[in-house]
Amino acid sequence: MTLNRIRNVAFLSTYPSRECGLATFTQDLVRALDDVDLIDSPKVIAVSDSDEYQYSDRVIMEISQYDRNSYIKAAKQINKSDIELVVIEHEYGIFGGEAGEYILDFAKNLEIPFVTTLHTVLPCPGEKEREVLRELGKRSAKVVTMAKNTKPLLKDVYEMDLSKVEVIHHGVPYRILESREKLKEKHGFSGKNVISTFGLLSPGKGLEYGIEAVAKVVKEHKDMVYLILGQTHPAIKKRSGEEYREKLIAKVNELGIGDHVIFVDKYLTKDEIIQYLRMSDIYMTPYLGKDQAVSGTLAYAVGYGRVIVSTPYRYAEEMLSEGRGLLAEFRNSDSLAEKLKYVIENPEEKKEMENKTLSLGRTMMWEDIARQYAKMFIKTVEEVRLKDSVVV
């Protein structure tokens, strides 16, 4: 049964001008889907935690994050609309209630199929976290994960039916850019070994270990510069101001490496992120938590073929397998330093790692990822329609 008509899809997620990785992900995906003929321009149901956000016309309704009734009301409104499929972008801290349980009120009241995309898969969830995700998985027509190595968890921990689980990579924006050397020259880093980390700053990023590692390597490699790119996460800023950034700056000063560590304290545009990545010799993610199932920043670094030095969180383990980067131990600056030195001192190996990473990165551009999502959406709607039309 093939229905050759345009699908109306809506994404339930945070959305710019709210500043968070999930909002950027959703904006990138819906824009890429605009160019896929089979899908009508996708709409967004934005989850708002305040009234300060200015949304584009793409946002057709808002859910108030901490208001349970808002979720029910939104589901009922969608049921009366021409939307055929909803995509729930699931991340912790985005939905109200204990362990984000208000999203279940939305799911239970929705009368059309929905797909759930998972941005974090906890291997050892609390009872409530497990219950919420298990229930969401049960009610979903499809579940998208961005790493194959989360599938056993979805089955064993969350009791999900693996026949409805799809693996689709995190997307990466495509840009044609000048060479690494030209960009270094433009930014005043000619002749430097550039290490970078980008994303919203928060204590879980483990940047203190990255700074300590740089202090160890710089003794032998004076041409090294470490760029810490991005502003403090708005939720952290609201709670504790710039305490974490100030601690990092104090550590840099204490270690006497002020000339080798540069903080770029701003919310970076995608073009800025990609330019910084393009001029980096090494991309470093010294994250502290094993459980991170996806990292948009790491996906971008893979997309642009950078050598990555990372702690072995779940997503990094998968993306850096087959010689695409180097894994260091958690909370261990000696281990990070050893991996940084290895890359700097072995240019041939570095080149080989870059090529391996780039060959995976080329499959992760948003254009390809959007096509994969579109095919899945159409198949999902058709399967549900077919099931509903079978007379028992």
N, C-alpha and C positions, 0 to 999 in steps of 0.2 A: 504493500500500500504506500504510494508516494504522493505526498501533497505538495505541489510545486507553488506554494504561496509563501509570502513573507511572514516571518514569525514576529510576534510582539513579545519581547523579553524585557523583564525588569530586574535590576540588581538591588538587593538590600545590603547596604554597606555604609561605611563612612564615605565622605566625598569632599573634595576641595570646595570651599576654602578651609575645611578642617585639616589640620596638618598631622597626618599620620601615614605610615607605610601602606595601610589597607586602603586609604582614600586614593593614594597615588596609583596603586595597583588597579583599582576599579576604574579610575579615569583612563589609564592606559588601555585597559582591555576594551572598554566600551568605545573608545575612539577607534581602535583597530577594527572592531566589529562594524563600525559605520561603513567600512570599505568592503564588507562581505555582502554580496548581492542578496543572499537568501534571508538575511536578517534585517528587519526594519531598524531604524536608529534606536538603539537600546535606551531604556529609561532607567532612572535611579530612584530608589526610596532611601533617603538619607537618614542615618541615625545621628541625631544631634544631642550633644550634652550641654548645649547652651543655645542662646538665640543670637549669637554674634556672627554666625556664618552667612556669607553671601554666596548663594548657589546659582548655577547657570540654569537655563530653561530645561536642561535634561532632567533635573530633579522634579519629579511630579508630585511627590509628597514627602513629608518628614515624619519620623518616629522620634518621640522624646525618650531618650535612652532610659531614664529612670521611672517612666510612667507606664505601668503595666497595661492600662486601658488603651494606650496609644498603639500598642502592638496589635491588639484585637481589632481596633478601629481600622488600622491600615489593611489588615487581612480582608476585612469585610468590604472595604472600598475596592480592593483589587478584584475580589470576586465579581463585582458589578462592572468591571472595566473590560476592555478587549485584550488584556494581557493574557498570554497563553502559558507562560512559564516564568517562574521567579528563581533567581540565583541568590542564595544566601551566602555571603562571604563571612565565614565563621572565624572569629578570633576572640581570645579572652580579653576582657576589659572593655568590650564594645557594647554588649547587651546588658540590660539591667537585671536585678535579682541575683540570688545566690548562684554563683558559677554561670551567670548569664542565662538563667532559666526563663526569663521573659520571652526569649526567642521561641520557646515551645508554645506559648500562648498564640504567637503569630502562626506557627506551623499547624497547630491543631484547628485553627479557624480558617485556614486557606483551603479553598475548594479546587484549586488547580495544581498541577504537578510543580515540584520545586527540586532544584539541584543544590547541594551544599558543597562549597569549596572550603577545604580545611587549610588554615594557615599555621596552626600549631596542633600537634598530636602528642599529648602527654603520655609517656609510657607507664607512669605510676600516678594516675589521677586520684584526686579525692573522690569519695563516694558520689557526691553531688555532681562533680565535673563529669564523671563516667556516665552517670545516669542521664544527664542532659545530652551529651553527645551520642550516647547509644540510642536514645529516643529520637533524636534528630536524624540519625542515620537510618533508623527503621522507617521513618516517614518520608525520607528523601527518595525521589525516583532514581537519582544518581548521586554519587559522592566523588568529588575530585580531590586527589591528593597530588602534591608536586614532587614527591619522592617515592620511588618503589619501596624503599626500606621501611616505610610506615605501614605497608599492607598487612604484615603479620600482626602488628599492634591493633589495627582496625578490626581484624578478625578475632584475635584472642582476648583483647582487653575490652573492646566496645561491641563485640558480637555482631559486627556488620557482615552482610552478605557480600562477599568479594565479587560476585558477578555484577554488582552495581557500582563497583569502585573503578574509576578511570584515573590513570596517571597522565597529567598534562604539566609540562614544565612551566615555571614562572617565566613570564615574557620579559624581553629586553628591547628597548627602543633602538631602531637602526639609525645610524648617522655616518656620513662620510666625513672623515677628519684628516687634518694634517698629520704628519709623522710625529712620533714621540719626541724626536730631537727638536723639531721645529716648535712644538708646543712647550717644551722645556725652556727653549730660548725665549719665547714670548713671555713666560711667567718668571723668568729670572733664575731658572734651575739648570742651566747648561752645565754639563759635566758632573751632575749630581746623580747619585742613586736615590730615586724617589720611592719611598714607601708611603702607602696611604691607607686610611680607614675612613669610611664615610657613613653617615646615618645620624638619626637623632640620638644625642648623647644620653645614656642612662647607666647606672652602676652595673647592670648585667653585661655590659659590653666588654668589661675586663681591660679597659684601655691602660690602666696602671701597669699591667704586666707587659703590654706592648711598649710603653715608655721605658720601663726597666730593661727590656730586651734591647731597645735601640741604644740605651746608655752603655750596654756591654759591647755592642758591635762597633759603635762609633770610635772606640779606642783604637781599633785597627783600620777602620774605614771612615776617615774624616769627611769624605764626600757624601755622606748619607744625610738625607733630610726626611723627616716623618711628618706627613700632613694629616692632621685630625680634622676632618671636614664635617661640618654640620652644627646646628644649634642644639640646645638642650631640649629633650622631649617635653612638650607642653605640660603633660601630666606631672612630670618630675619637677618642672619649674614652679608649677602651682603649689606643689607640696613642700619642696625644700629649696626653692630658688636655684641659684647657681652653685650650690654647695659642691656637687660632684666635679664640675669643671674647675672650680677653684682648687680643689684637692689635687687634680691632675696638674694644674699649672704650678702649684707648690712643689709637687714631686719633680717636675722638669727643672725647676730652679734649684732644688736641693741636690739633684744629680749633676747640675752644672752643664746641662745640654740645651740651654735656651736657644743656641744658634742652630740646633738640629731638629727642633720640634716646632711646628707652626700650627696654630689653631685658627681655623677659618670659621668664625662663629656666625653662621647665617643659614637660613633654610635654602638649600641649593636647588637651582632649577635643574631639570634633567640634562640640559645641554652642558651646564657647569659640571655636573657629576661625571658625565661621559668624557669631557675634556680632561678633568683631573685623572680619571682612570686611564685614559689613553696615554698620558705622560708618565704614569706610574710604572716602575720596574717590578714592584711587588705590591700586592694587595693583602692586607693583614686583617684577620678577624679573630681577636683573642677572647671570644665570648666565653662566659663562665658556665653556661647551662648546657648540659648534654641533650636536652629535649627539643631543641629548636628544629622543627620539621621543614622549615623553609626560611630563607633569608633573601630578601629582595636585593640587598647590597651585594651579597655573594653572587647572586644570579647575574647582576650587571657585570661584575668582574669576570665571570666566566664568558659572558656574551662578548666581551672585548678582549678575550684571550690573554688575560693577565696571569702571571704566576701568582698563586695564592698560598700564603702561609696561614694556617688556621688551627684553632683547637678543634678536637674531633666531635663537634656536635653533629647531630643526626644528618642534617642536610649537607654539611661539609664533607662528611664521610662518603656520602654518595657522589657528590659532584667532583670530589678530588680523587676518586678512585682511578685506576688505570693510568697512573703517572701524571695526573693533571694538576698536581700541587703537592704540598708537604703538610703533614699534620704534626702539631706539637702537643705536648701535654697540657691539660687544664691547669691554670693558676701556676704556671712554671715559666718564669722569664728566661731561665737558662735554656730551656728546650726551644722556646721561640727564637732566642738569639742564635742558637746553633743552626736552625733552619734558615734564618735570614742570611747568615754568613755563607751557608752552603750555596744559596742561589747567587749571591754576589760573586763568590769565588769560582763558580762553575758556569761561565757564560754559555757553553755549548749545551749543557743540561737545561739551563734556563730557556734557551731557544726551543729546545725539544718540548719542554713543558708548555710553553706558550702555544706551540702548534697544536698539541693535543687538546689543550683547553679550548682553543679557537674552533676546532672542528666540532666540538659539542656546542659551543656558543652560537655557531651559525644556525643551529636548528632551533634556537630559542628566541628568534626575533618575533616581535608581536604579530606581524603579519601572518606567520605560520601558526602561532599559538591561537590567534583569533579564528582561523579556519578550523582548527581542531575543536574549539569550543562550539562553533556554529554547527558543525556536523553532529556533535553530541546533542546539542539542543534540539535539532530537528528530529533526530532518531528518538530522543526521549519523548517528545510530544507525540510522534507517530505511534510509538509503542503503547503509550497511555491511551491514546484514542482507539487503537486496535483492541486493547484489553477491554475498554469500556463498551465497545461495539459488539463484543462476543455475547451472544444470548445464552444464558445458562439454563 
